[in-house]
Amino acid sequence: MARPRFRSLSPRSTVRLVAFPIGIVIAGFIVSGCVSTAAFELVAADVLEAAATNLEQALREYHAESAAADDSRERDIALALVDRLRRDGVDEKLNPQHVSDYLAALERIRADRKTADLRRDHSNQDLAVLREIAGGLRTAGLDALALEQAADRYLYEALANQTPAAKSSPRSPKP
């Protein structure tokens, strides 16, 4: 099987792909427990979602450029076949070779497209996982925020409900 050729990314796509590892590092800090506050979890969820959106756009651009390049390759090999047949039209021994070269080139393009489709599917699965992590972080952050608010409300009510005698009673001295 022919080894698939890699296409270069546009500068904008490259910048978007750099955001992905940054999001993974932030997720790693959160998952490992290094930082765990409601605000940080919410911010991290937003960062991961933004990284996923940028990565999705970069992948879309890459696959559009890839499809355009494949279409151009198909057009070029069709023109090459026509040129060869015109040039060697009287030589019937070469015509079958030209057709087989044409079909082999088409097969390579199809194999490249199949590989690109597999990569796109894997990338979409990775994006789904990234978005799932962002959603989990957002849920955890909102739950932590609700818990913090409930704790604050409880302490405020406990302090507000203290009896005046309990507020004014002197502490007993230590022996």
TIVO-2410 file (N, C-alpha, C; in nm, 3 decimals):
# residues 175
REC num residu      c1      c2      c3 atome chaine
REC   1      M   0.085  -0.118   0.000     N      A
REC   1      M   0.000   0.000   0.000    CA      A
REC   1      M   0.089   0.124   0.000     C      A
REC   2      A   0.052   0.222  -0.078     N      A
REC   2      A   0.132   0.344  -0.089    CA      A
REC   2      A   0.123   0.423   0.040     C      A
REC   3      R   0.234   0.481   0.076     N      A
REC   3      R   0.240   0.562   0.197    CA      A
REC   3      R   0.170   0.695   0.170     C      A
REC   4      P   0.075   0.735   0.256     N      A
REC   4      P   0.004   0.861   0.231    CA      A
REC   4      P   0.095   0.980   0.247     C      A
REC   5      R   0.075   1.077   0.161     N      A
REC   5      R   0.152   1.200   0.169    CA      A
REC   5      R   0.081   1.297   0.261     C      A
REC   6      F   0.160   1.370   0.338     N      A
REC   6      F   0.104   1.469   0.428    CA      A
REC   6      F   0.104   1.605   0.360     C      A
REC   7      R  -0.002   1.676   0.378     N      A
REC   7      R  -0.012   1.809   0.320    CA      A
REC   7      R   0.021   1.911   0.428     C      A
REC   8      S   0.079   2.022   0.389     N      A
REC   8      S   0.112   2.125   0.486    CA      A
REC   8      S  -0.014   2.203   0.522     C      A
REC   9      L  -0.012   2.257   0.644     N      A
REC   9      L  -0.125   2.335   0.691    CA      A
REC   9      L  -0.100   2.483   0.664     C      A
REC  10      S  -0.208   2.557   0.649     N      A
REC  10      S  -0.194   2.701   0.636    CA      A
REC  10      S  -0.153   2.758   0.772     C      A
REC  11      P  -0.094   2.878   0.774     N      A
REC  11      P  -0.051   2.936   0.903    CA      A
REC  11      P  -0.166   2.949   1.003     C      A
REC  12      R  -0.285   2.985   0.956     N      A
REC  12      R  -0.399   2.999   1.046    CA      A
REC  12      R  -0.436   2.864   1.106     C      A
REC  13      S  -0.432   2.760   1.026     N      A
REC  13      S  -0.462   2.626   1.076    CA      A
REC  13      S  -0.357   2.582   1.177     C      A
REC  14      T  -0.233   2.615   1.153     N      A
REC  14      T  -0.126   2.578   1.245    CA      A
REC  14      T  -0.146   2.645   1.380     C      A
REC  15      V  -0.183   2.773   1.380     N      A
REC  15      V  -0.207   2.845   1.505    CA      A
REC  15      V  -0.322   2.780   1.580     C      A
REC  16      R  -0.425   2.741   1.509     N      A
REC  16      R  -0.538   2.676   1.575    CA      A
REC  16      R  -0.499   2.542   1.634     C      A
REC  17      L  -0.413   2.470   1.567     N      A
REC  17      L  -0.371   2.340   1.618    CA      A
REC  17      L  -0.283   2.355   1.742     C      A
REC  18      V  -0.217   2.469   1.757     N      A
REC  18      V  -0.134   2.492   1.875    CA      A
REC  18      V  -0.223   2.513   1.998     C      A
REC  19      A  -0.342   2.566   1.979     N      A
REC  19      A  -0.434   2.588   2.092    CA      A
REC  19      A  -0.478   2.456   2.154     C      A
REC  20      F  -0.481   2.350   2.078     N      A
REC  20      F  -0.527   2.221   2.129    CA      A
REC  20      F  -0.439   2.170   2.243     C      A
REC  21      P  -0.304   2.165   2.226     N      A
REC  21      P  -0.223   2.117   2.339    CA      A
REC  21      P  -0.234   2.206   2.462     C      A
REC  22      I  -0.253   2.335   2.443     N      A
REC  22      I  -0.268   2.425   2.557    CA      A
REC  22      I  -0.392   2.386   2.637     C      A
REC  23      G  -0.500   2.358   2.566     N      A
REC  23      G  -0.622   2.313   2.634    CA      A
REC  23      G  -0.602   2.183   2.706     C      A
REC  24      I  -0.526   2.093   2.646     N      A
REC  24      I  -0.499   1.964   2.710    CA      A
REC  24      I  -0.418   1.984   2.838     C      A
REC  25      V  -0.322   2.075   2.837     N      A
REC  25      V  -0.242   2.102   2.957    CA      A
REC  25      V  -0.331   2.156   3.069     C      A
REC  26      I  -0.420   2.248   3.035     N      A
REC  26      I  -0.511   2.304   3.136    CA      A
REC  26      I  -0.600   2.193   3.191     C      A
REC  27      A  -0.652   2.109   3.103     N      A
REC  27      A  -0.736   1.999   3.148    CA      A
REC  27      A  -0.656   1.905   3.239     C      A
REC  28      G  -0.529   1.884   3.207     N      A
REC  28      G  -0.445   1.798   3.289    CA      A
REC  28      G  -0.428   1.853   3.430     C      A
REC  29      F  -0.411   1.985   3.442     N      A
REC  29      F  -0.400   2.046   3.574    CA      A
REC  29      F  -0.527   2.024   3.655     C      A
REC  30      I  -0.639   2.040   3.588     N      A
REC  30      I  -0.766   2.027   3.659    CA      A
REC  30      I  -0.791   1.884   3.699     C      A
REC  31      V  -0.772   1.793   3.606     N      A
REC  31      V  -0.798   1.653   3.633    CA      A
REC  31      V  -0.705   1.600   3.742     C      A
REC  32      S  -0.581   1.646   3.744     N      A
REC  32      S  -0.487   1.599   3.845    CA      A
REC  32      S  -0.512   1.661   3.981     C      A
REC  33      G  -0.598   1.761   3.989     N      A
REC  33      G  -0.633   1.821   4.116    CA      A
REC  33      G  -0.541   1.933   4.159     C      A
REC  34      C  -0.456   1.980   4.070     N      A
REC  34      C  -0.363   2.087   4.107    CA      A
REC  34      C  -0.438   2.216   4.138     C      A
REC  35      V  -0.542   2.243   4.067     N      A
REC  35      V  -0.621   2.363   4.088    CA      A
REC  35      V  -0.767   2.321   4.087     C      A
REC  36      S  -0.840   2.360   4.189     N      A
REC  36      S  -0.979   2.319   4.191    CA      A
REC  36      S  -1.064   2.426   4.259     C      A
REC  37      T  -1.100   2.524   4.182     N      A
REC  37      T  -1.197   2.622   4.228    CA      A
REC  37      T  -1.305   2.632   4.123     C      A
REC  38      A  -1.419   2.678   4.165     N      A
REC  38      A  -1.531   2.686   4.071    CA      A
REC  38      A  -1.498   2.778   3.954     C      A
REC  39      A  -1.438   2.893   3.985     N      A
REC  39      A  -1.407   2.989   3.879    CA      A
REC  39      A  -1.307   2.930   3.781     C      A
REC  40      F  -1.204   2.861   3.832     N      A
REC  40      F  -1.103   2.803   3.744    CA      A
REC  40      F  -1.164   2.694   3.657     C      A
REC  41      E  -1.249   2.612   3.714     N      A
REC  41      E  -1.313   2.506   3.636    CA      A
REC  41      E  -1.400   2.565   3.525     C      A
REC  42      L  -1.470   2.672   3.555     N      A
REC  42      L  -1.554   2.736   3.453    CA      A
REC  42      L  -1.469   2.799   3.343     C      A
REC  43      V  -1.359   2.864   3.383     N      A
REC  43      V  -1.269   2.924   3.284    CA      A
REC  43      V  -1.204   2.814   3.199     C      A
REC  44      A  -1.161   2.707   3.264     N      A
REC  44      A  -1.099   2.596   3.191    CA      A
REC  44      A  -1.197   2.534   3.092     C      A
REC  45      A  -1.322   2.523   3.131     N      A
REC  45      A  -1.424   2.470   3.040    CA      A
REC  45      A  -1.439   2.561   2.918     C      A
REC  46      D  -1.438   2.692   2.942     N      A
REC  46      D  -1.447   2.787   2.831    CA      A
REC  46      D  -1.325   2.777   2.739     C      A
REC  47      V  -1.206   2.763   2.800     N      A
REC  47      V  -1.083   2.751   2.720    CA      A
REC  47      V  -1.086   2.624   2.636     C      A
REC  48      L  -1.126   2.513   2.696     N      A
REC  48      L  -1.132   2.387   2.622    CA      A
REC  48      L  -1.236   2.394   2.510     C      A
REC  49      E  -1.347   2.457   2.536     N      A
REC  49      E  -1.450   2.470   2.433    CA      A
REC  49      E  -1.399   2.558   2.318     C      A
REC  50      A  -1.329   2.667   2.353     N      A
REC  50      A  -1.272   2.754   2.249    CA      A
REC  50      A  -1.164   2.679   2.170     C      A
REC  51      A  -1.082   2.601   2.240     N      A
REC  51      A  -0.979   2.522   2.171    CA      A
REC  51      A  -1.045   2.420   2.078     C      A
REC  52      A  -1.151   2.357   2.123     N      A
REC  52      A  -1.222   2.260   2.038    CA      A
REC  52      A  -1.282   2.328   1.916     C      A
REC  53      T  -1.338   2.445   1.934     N      A
REC  53      T  -1.397   2.519   1.822    CA      A
REC  53      T  -1.289   2.558   1.722     C      A
REC  54      N  -1.175   2.607   1.771     N      A
REC  54      N  -1.065   2.644   1.682    CA      A
REC  54      N  -1.008   2.522   1.610     C      A
REC  55      L  -0.994   2.413   1.682     N      A
REC  55      L  -0.943   2.290   1.621    CA      A
REC  55      L  -1.040   2.238   1.515     C      A
REC  56      E  -1.167   2.247   1.544     N      A
REC  56      E  -1.267   2.203   1.447    CA      A
REC  56      E  -1.260   2.286   1.319     C      A
REC  57      Q  -1.244   2.417   1.334     N      A
REC  57      Q  -1.231   2.505   1.218    CA      A
REC  57      Q  -1.105   2.473   1.140     C      A
REC  58      A  -0.994   2.450   1.211     N      A
REC  58      A  -0.868   2.416   1.143    CA      A
REC  58      A  -0.881   2.285   1.066     C      A
REC  59      L  -0.945   2.188   1.126     N      A
REC  59      L  -0.965   2.060   1.058    CA      A
REC  59      L  -1.054   2.075   0.935     C      A
REC  60      R  -1.158   2.156   0.949     N      A
REC  60      R  -1.247   2.181   0.835    CA      A
REC  60      R  -1.170   2.246   0.720     C      A
REC  61      E  -1.086   2.346   0.754     N      A
REC  61      E  -1.006   2.413   0.651    CA      A
REC  61      E  -0.907   2.316   0.588     C      A
REC  62      Y  -0.843   2.234   0.670     N      A
REC  62      Y  -0.746   2.138   0.620    CA      A
REC  62      Y  -0.813   2.041   0.523     C      A
REC  63      H  -0.928   1.990   0.560     N      A
REC  63      H  -0.994   1.893   0.472    CA      A
REC  63      H  -1.049   1.958   0.346     C      A
REC  64      A  -1.088   2.083   0.354     N      A
REC  64      A  -1.130   2.154   0.233    CA      A
REC  64      A  -1.011   2.174   0.139     C      A
REC  65      E  -0.896   2.214   0.196     N      A
REC  65      E  -0.775   2.230   0.115    CA      A
REC  65      E  -0.731   2.096   0.057     C      A
REC  66      S  -0.744   1.991   0.136     N      A
REC  66      S  -0.706   1.857   0.092    CA      A
REC  66      S  -0.795   1.811  -0.024     C      A
REC  67      A  -0.925   1.834  -0.012     N      A
REC  67      A  -1.017   1.796  -0.120    CA      A
REC  67      A  -0.988   1.875  -0.247     C      A
REC  68      A  -0.958   2.004  -0.233     N      A
REC  68      A  -0.924   2.085  -0.350    CA      A
REC  68      A  -0.796   2.036  -0.416     C      A
REC  69      A  -0.697   1.999  -0.334     N      A
REC  69      A  -0.572   1.946  -0.389    CA      A
REC  69      A  -0.596   1.814  -0.462     C      A
REC  70      D  -0.680   1.728  -0.405     N      A
REC  70      D  -0.712   1.600  -0.471    CA      A
REC  70      D  -0.784   1.623  -0.603     C      A
REC  71      D  -0.876   1.718  -0.605     N      A
REC  71      D  -0.946   1.749  -0.731    CA      A
REC  71      D  -0.848   1.799  -0.836     C      A
REC  72      S  -0.753   1.881  -0.793     N      A
REC  72      S  -0.652   1.931  -0.886    CA      A
REC  72      S  -0.564   1.817  -0.938     C      A
REC  73      R  -0.528   1.726  -0.849     N      A
REC  73      R  -0.448   1.610  -0.891    CA      A
REC  73      R  -0.524   1.525  -0.993     C      A
REC  74      E  -0.654   1.504  -0.969     N      A
REC  74      E  -0.735   1.426  -1.063    CA      A
REC  74      E  -0.738   1.493  -1.200     C      A
REC  75      R  -0.757   1.624  -1.199     N      A
REC  75      R  -0.761   1.699  -1.325    CA      A
REC  75      R  -0.626   1.688  -1.398     C      A
REC  76      D  -0.517   1.700  -1.321     N      A
REC  76      D  -0.384   1.692  -1.382    CA      A
REC  76      D  -0.356   1.556  -1.443     C      A
REC  77      I  -0.396   1.449  -1.374     N      A
REC  77      I  -0.368   1.317  -1.432    CA      A
REC  77      I  -0.458   1.289  -1.551     C      A
REC  78      A  -0.579   1.343  -1.552     N      A
REC  78      A  -0.665   1.327  -1.669    CA      A
REC  78      A  -0.604   1.399  -1.790     C      A
REC  79      L  -0.553   1.520  -1.767     N      A
REC  79      L  -0.489   1.595  -1.875    CA      A
REC  79      L  -0.362   1.523  -1.923     C      A
REC  80      A  -0.289   1.464  -1.828     N      A
REC  80      A  -0.168   1.390  -1.865    CA      A
REC  80      A  -0.204   1.269  -1.951     C      A
REC  81      L  -0.314   1.202  -1.918     N      A
REC  81      L  -0.357   1.087  -1.998    CA      A
REC  81      L  -0.393   1.132  -2.140     C      A
REC  82      V  -0.466   1.242  -2.149     N      A
REC  82      V  -0.505   1.292  -2.281    CA      A
REC  82      V  -0.380   1.328  -2.362     C      A
REC  83      D  -0.284   1.396  -2.298     N      A
REC  83      D  -0.159   1.432  -2.367    CA      A
REC  83      D  -0.083   1.308  -2.414     C      A
REC  84      R  -0.075   1.208  -2.329     N      A
REC  84      R  -0.004   1.084  -2.367    CA      A
REC  84      R  -0.075   1.013  -2.484     C      A
REC  85      L  -0.207   1.009  -2.476     N      A
REC  85      L  -0.281   0.941  -2.584    CA      A
REC  85      L  -0.266   1.017  -2.716     C      A
REC  86      R  -0.264   1.149  -2.710     N      A
REC  86      R  -0.243   1.227  -2.833    CA      A
REC  86      R  -0.103   1.204  -2.888     C      A
REC  87      R  -0.006   1.206  -2.798     N      A
REC  87      R   0.133   1.189  -2.838    CA      A
REC  87      R   0.159   1.049  -2.893     C      A
REC  88      D   0.109   0.948  -2.825     N      A
REC  88      D   0.138   0.809  -2.862    CA      A
REC  88      D   0.016   0.739  -2.920     C      A
REC  89      G  -0.074   0.814  -2.979     N      A
REC  89      G  -0.200   0.757  -3.026    CA      A
REC  89      G  -0.186   0.645  -3.127     C      A
REC  90      V  -0.085   0.650  -3.208     N      A
REC  90      V  -0.069   0.546  -3.310    CA      A
REC  90      V  -0.003   0.420  -3.255     C      A
REC  91      D   0.065   0.434  -3.141     N      A
REC  91      D   0.134   0.320  -3.082    CA      A
REC  91      D   0.039   0.248  -2.986     C      A
REC  92      E  -0.019   0.137  -3.034     N      A
REC  92      E  -0.118   0.066  -2.954    CA      A
REC  92      E  -0.058  -0.011  -2.838     C      A
REC  93      K   0.074  -0.028  -2.837     N      A
REC  93      K   0.138  -0.096  -2.726    CA      A
REC  93      K   0.146  -0.005  -2.602     C      A
REC  94      L   0.157   0.126  -2.623     N      A
REC  94      L   0.170   0.219  -2.511    CA      A
REC  94      L   0.036   0.260  -2.451     C      A
REC  95      N  -0.071   0.259  -2.530     N      A
REC  95      N  -0.201   0.304  -2.481    CA      A
REC  95      N  -0.249   0.227  -2.358     C      A
REC  96      P  -0.241   0.094  -2.356     N      A
REC  96      P  -0.284   0.024  -2.234    CA      A
REC  96      P  -0.198   0.062  -2.112     C      A
REC  97      Q  -0.069   0.090  -2.136     N      A
REC  97      Q   0.016   0.132  -2.025    CA      A
REC  97      Q  -0.026   0.269  -1.972     C      A
REC  98      H  -0.063   0.358  -2.062     N      A
REC  98      H  -0.110   0.491  -2.021    CA      A
REC  98      H  -0.238   0.478  -1.938     C      A
REC  99      V  -0.328   0.394  -1.982     N      A
REC  99      V  -0.454   0.376  -1.910    CA      A
REC  99      V  -0.427   0.315  -1.773     C      A
REC 100      S  -0.337   0.218  -1.766     N      A
REC 100      S  -0.308   0.156  -1.636    CA      A
REC 100      S  -0.238   0.256  -1.543     C      A
REC 101      D  -0.151   0.341  -1.596     N      A
REC 101      D  -0.089   0.446  -1.515    CA      A
REC 101      D  -0.195   0.543  -1.462     C      A
REC 102      Y  -0.290   0.578  -1.549     N      A
REC 102      Y  -0.400   0.666  -1.511    CA      A
REC 102      Y  -0.481   0.604  -1.397     C      A
REC 103      L  -0.518   0.478  -1.411     N      A
REC 103      L  -0.597   0.410  -1.308    CA      A
REC 103      L  -0.520   0.397  -1.177     C      A
REC 104      A  -0.389   0.371  -1.186     N      A
REC 104      A  -0.306   0.362  -1.066    CA      A
REC 104      A  -0.300   0.497  -0.994     C      A
REC 105      A  -0.289   0.603  -1.070     N      A
REC 105      A  -0.285   0.737  -1.009    CA      A
REC 105      A  -0.419   0.768  -0.942     C      A
REC 106      L  -0.529   0.731  -1.008     N      A
REC 106      L  -0.660   0.751  -0.946    CA      A
REC 106      L  -0.672   0.671  -0.817     C      A
REC 107      E  -0.620   0.550  -0.817     N      A
REC 107      E  -0.626   0.465  -0.697    CA      A
REC 107      E  -0.547   0.528  -0.582     C      A
REC 108      R  -0.432   0.589  -0.613     N      A
REC 108      R  -0.354   0.656  -0.509    CA      A
REC 108      R  -0.432   0.774  -0.450     C      A
REC 109      I  -0.501   0.846  -0.536     N      A
REC 109      I  -0.581   0.959  -0.487    CA      A
REC 109      I  -0.694   0.907  -0.398     C      A
REC 110      R  -0.759   0.800  -0.440     N      A
REC 110      R  -0.866   0.742  -0.358    CA      A
REC 110      R  -0.813   0.695  -0.223     C      A
REC 111      A  -0.695   0.634  -0.224     N      A
REC 111      A  -0.633   0.588  -0.098    CA      A
REC 111      A  -0.602   0.707  -0.007     C      A
REC 112      D  -0.552   0.817  -0.067     N      A
REC 112      D  -0.524   0.937   0.011    CA      A
REC 112      D  -0.653   0.993   0.071     C      A
REC 113      R  -0.760   0.993  -0.007     N      A
REC 113      R  -0.888   1.043   0.044    CA      A
REC 113      R  -0.941   0.954   0.157     C      A
REC 114      K  -0.925   0.823   0.141     N      A
REC 114      K  -0.969   0.731   0.245    CA      A
REC 114      K  -0.891   0.756   0.374     C      A
REC 115      T  -0.761   0.775   0.362     N      A
REC 115      T  -0.678   0.805   0.479    CA      A
REC 115      T  -0.721   0.938   0.542     C      A
REC 116      A  -0.746   1.037   0.460     N      A
REC 116      A  -0.791   1.167   0.512    CA      A
REC 116      A  -0.926   1.153   0.583     C      A
REC 117      D  -1.015   1.072   0.528     N      A
REC 117      D  -1.145   1.051   0.592    CA      A
REC 117      D  -1.129   0.982   0.727     C      A
REC 118      L  -1.040   0.884   0.735     N      A
REC 118      L  -1.014   0.817   0.862    CA      A
REC 118      L  -0.958   0.915   0.965     C      A
REC 119      R  -0.867   0.999   0.920     N      A
REC 119      R  -0.810   1.099   1.011    CA      A
REC 119      R  -0.917   1.197   1.057     C      A
REC 120      R  -1.004   1.237   0.966     N      A
REC 120      R  -1.112   1.328   1.004    CA      A
REC 120      R  -1.204   1.263   1.107     C      A
REC 121      D  -1.235   1.135   1.087     N      A
REC 121      D  -1.321   1.065   1.183    CA      A
REC 121      D  -1.255   1.058   1.321     C      A
REC 122      H  -1.125   1.026   1.323     N      A
REC 122      H  -1.053   1.021   1.450    CA      A
REC 122      H  -1.047   1.159   1.514     C      A
REC 123      S  -1.026   1.260   1.434     N      A
REC 123      S  -1.020   1.397   1.486    CA      A
REC 123      S  -1.155   1.439   1.542     C      A
REC 124      N  -1.261   1.402   1.475     N      A
REC 124      N  -1.395   1.435   1.525    CA      A
REC 124      N  -1.424   1.363   1.657     C      A
REC 125      Q  -1.374   1.240   1.670     N      A
REC 125      Q  -1.390   1.169   1.798    CA      A
REC 125      Q  -1.312   1.240   1.908     C      A
REC 126      D  -1.191   1.287   1.875     N      A
REC 126      D  -1.111   1.361   1.973    CA      A
REC 126      D  -1.181   1.491   2.012     C      A
REC 127      L  -1.241   1.557   1.914     N      A
REC 127      L  -1.315   1.680   1.945    CA      A
REC 127      L  -1.434   1.652   2.036     C      A
REC 128      A  -1.502   1.541   2.013     N      A
REC 128      A  -1.616   1.506   2.098    CA      A
REC 128      A  -1.569   1.481   2.242     C      A
REC 129      V  -1.454   1.414   2.258     N      A
REC 129      V  -1.400   1.391   2.392    CA      A
REC 129      V  -1.363   1.523   2.457     C      A
REC 130      L  -1.299   1.612   2.381     N      A
REC 130      L  -1.260   1.742   2.434    CA      A
REC 130      L  -1.383   1.821   2.478     C      A
REC 131      R  -1.487   1.817   2.399     N      A
REC 131      R  -1.610   1.888   2.436    CA      A
REC 131      R  -1.678   1.822   2.556     C      A
REC 132      E  -1.667   1.690   2.566     N      A
REC 132      E  -1.724   1.621   2.682    CA      A
REC 132      E  -1.649   1.660   2.809     C      A
REC 133      I  -1.516   1.670   2.801     N      A
REC 133      I  -1.437   1.715   2.916    CA      A
REC 133      I  -1.476   1.857   2.954     C      A
REC 134      A  -1.492   1.944   2.854     N      A
REC 134      A  -1.531   2.083   2.882    CA      A
REC 134      A  -1.668   2.087   2.949     C      A
REC 135      G  -1.761   2.004   2.900     N      A
REC 135      G  -1.894   1.999   2.962    CA      A
REC 135      G  -1.888   1.949   3.105     C      A
REC 136      G  -1.804   1.847   3.131     N      A
REC 136      G  -1.788   1.796   3.267    CA      A
REC 136      G  -1.728   1.900   3.359     C      A
REC 137      L  -1.629   1.973   3.308     N      A
REC 137      L  -1.568   2.080   3.389    CA      A
REC 137      L  -1.670   2.190   3.418     C      A
REC 138      R  -1.750   2.223   3.319     N      A
REC 138      R  -1.851   2.327   3.339    CA      A
REC 138      R  -1.952   2.282   3.446     C      A
REC 139      T  -1.995   2.155   3.439     N      A
REC 139      T  -2.088   2.103   3.537    CA      A
REC 139      T  -2.026   2.103   3.676     C      A
REC 140      A  -1.899   2.057   3.684     N      A
REC 140      A  -1.830   2.055   3.813    CA      A
REC 140      A  -1.813   2.197   3.867     C      A
REC 141      G  -1.781   2.290   3.780     N      A
REC 141      G  -1.765   2.429   3.823    CA      A
REC 141      G  -1.894   2.489   3.873     C      A
REC 142      L  -2.004   2.463   3.804     N      A
REC 142      L  -2.133   2.514   3.849    CA      A
REC 142      L  -2.176   2.449   3.980     C      A
REC 143      D  -2.149   2.319   3.994     N      A
REC 143      D  -2.182   2.251   4.120    CA      A
REC 143      D  -2.098   2.308   4.234     C      A
REC 144      A  -1.969   2.330   4.210     N      A
REC 144      A  -1.882   2.386   4.312    CA      A
REC 144      A  -1.925   2.528   4.349     C      A
REC 145      L  -1.966   2.604   4.249     N      A
REC 145      L  -2.014   2.740   4.274    CA      A
REC 145      L  -2.141   2.737   4.358     C      A
REC 146      A  -2.232   2.647   4.326     N      A
REC 146      A  -2.355   2.635   4.404    CA      A
REC 146      A  -2.323   2.593   4.548     C      A
REC 147      L  -2.228   2.503   4.564     N      A
REC 147      L  -2.189   2.459   4.698    CA      A
REC 147      L  -2.125   2.573   4.777     C      A
REC 148      E  -2.040   2.650   4.712     N      A
REC 148      E  -1.979   2.766   4.779    CA      A
REC 148      E  -2.085   2.866   4.822     C      A
REC 149      Q  -2.182   2.891   4.736     N      A
REC 149      Q  -2.289   2.985   4.770    CA      A
REC 149      Q  -2.374   2.932   4.885     C      A
REC 150      A  -2.402   2.801   4.886     N      A
REC 150      A  -2.479   2.743   4.995    CA      A
REC 150      A  -2.402   2.752   5.126     C      A
REC 151      A  -2.271   2.727   5.121     N      A
REC 151      A  -2.188   2.738   5.242    CA      A
REC 151      A  -2.185   2.881   5.292     C      A
REC 152      D  -2.170   2.976   5.203     N      A
REC 152      D  -2.172   3.118   5.242    CA      A
REC 152      D  -2.305   3.156   5.304     C      A
REC 153      R  -2.414   3.111   5.245     N      A
REC 153      R  -2.548   3.142   5.296    CA      A
REC 153      R  -2.566   3.080   5.436     C      A
REC 154      Y  -2.520   2.957   5.452     N      A
REC 154      Y  -2.531   2.889   5.582    CA      A
REC 154      Y  -2.453   2.964   5.689     C      A
REC 155      L  -2.329   3.003   5.660     N      A
REC 155      L  -2.249   3.075   5.758    CA      A
REC 155      L  -2.309   3.211   5.790     C      A
REC 156      Y  -2.359   3.280   5.690     N      A
REC 156      Y  -2.421   3.410   5.712    CA      A
REC 156      Y  -2.542   3.396   5.803     C      A
REC 157      E  -2.627   3.296   5.777     N      A
REC 157      E  -2.746   3.274   5.860    CA      A
REC 157      E  -2.707   3.232   6.000     C      A
REC 158      A  -2.603   3.149   6.011     N      A
REC 158      A  -2.559   3.105   6.144    CA      A
REC 158      A  -2.509   3.223   6.225     C      A
REC 159      L  -2.435   3.312   6.163     N      A
REC 159      L  -2.386   3.430   6.235    CA      A
REC 159      L  -2.499   3.527   6.266     C      A
REC 160      A  -2.595   3.540   6.176     N      A
REC 160      A  -2.706   3.631   6.198    CA      A
REC 160      A  -2.801   3.579   6.305     C      A
REC 161      N  -2.810   3.449   6.324     N      A
REC 161      N  -2.904   3.390   6.420    CA      A
REC 161      N  -2.843   3.369   6.558     C      A
REC 162      Q  -2.720   3.409   6.580     N      A
REC 162      Q  -2.661   3.395   6.713    CA      A
REC 162      Q  -2.740   3.479   6.812     C      A
REC 163      T  -2.760   3.428   6.935     N      A
REC 163      T  -2.832   3.503   7.038    CA      A
REC 163      T  -2.743   3.615   7.089     C      A
REC 164      P  -2.803   3.724   7.134     N      A
REC 164      P  -2.722   3.834   7.188    CA      A
REC 164      P  -2.637   3.790   7.306     C      A
REC 165      A  -2.688   3.696   7.388     N      A
REC 165      A  -2.610   3.649   7.503    CA      A
REC 165      A  -2.485   3.575   7.456     C      A
REC 166      A  -2.500   3.497   7.351     N      A
REC 166      A  -2.384   3.424   7.301    CA      A
REC 166      A  -2.283   3.519   7.239     C      A
REC 167      K  -2.333   3.629   7.182     N      A
REC 167      K  -2.241   3.727   7.123    CA      A
REC 167      K  -2.163   3.801   7.231     C      A
REC 168      S  -2.231   3.831   7.346     N      A
REC 168      S  -2.167   3.915   7.448    CA      A
REC 168      S  -2.095   3.834   7.556     C      A
REC 169      S  -2.113   3.702   7.560     N      A
REC 169      S  -2.050   3.625   7.667    CA      A
REC 169      S  -1.898   3.626   7.649     C      A
REC 170      P  -1.829   3.655   7.760     N      A
REC 170      P  -1.683   3.659   7.752    CA      A
REC 170      P  -1.631   3.515   7.744     C      A
REC 171      R  -1.523   3.505   7.680     N      A
REC 171      R  -1.458   3.374   7.670    CA      A
REC 171      R  -1.393   3.343   7.805     C      A
REC 172      S  -1.399   3.219   7.837     N      A
REC 172      S  -1.337   3.183   7.965    CA      A
REC 172      S  -1.185   3.184   7.950     C      A
REC 173      P  -1.115   3.235   8.048     N      A
REC 173      P  -0.970   3.240   8.036    CA      A
REC 173      P  -0.913   3.099   8.044     C      A
REC 174      K  -0.803   3.081   7.981     N      A
REC 174      K  -0.737   2.951   7.982    CA      A
REC 174      K  -0.659   2.934   8.111     C      A
REC 175      P  -0.661   2.814   8.168     N      A
REC 175      P  -0.588   2.795   8.294    CA      A
REC 175      P  -0.439   2.791   8.277     C      A
***
